[in-house]
Amino acid sequence: DLAEALCAPLGLTEVALSGGVMQNLTLTRELPLALMERGLTPLMHIHLPPNDGSISLGQAAWGRRALMLE
């Protein structure tokens, strides 16, 4: 309900689902379905974990970018 209420005024249709909470099996199964029922598109991890692994990859990518700009 909250995602729908926040997305509607902004015209958003996609909701990113990430973080440690997405390691909860019930949320991982049920939340995307609930969002789709409201016309929203859930964006979920496929190749990376939703927790620290993705944070680490993001930090590494940012560090590489910073080094390339020097």
C-alpha angles and dihedrals in degrees: 000000000000094000090051092048093049097043099046100067091047095046092239121153103175126077121191114219113200145127133070093307089069089066086074105102095212093053092044090055103035107034097062090050092050091050093049090051087059093050095258126130115228116216112207139174117267107164101024135046117259093236138048096339091066092045090053092049091049091050091049092049091049091048091050091049091049091051092049091054093056 
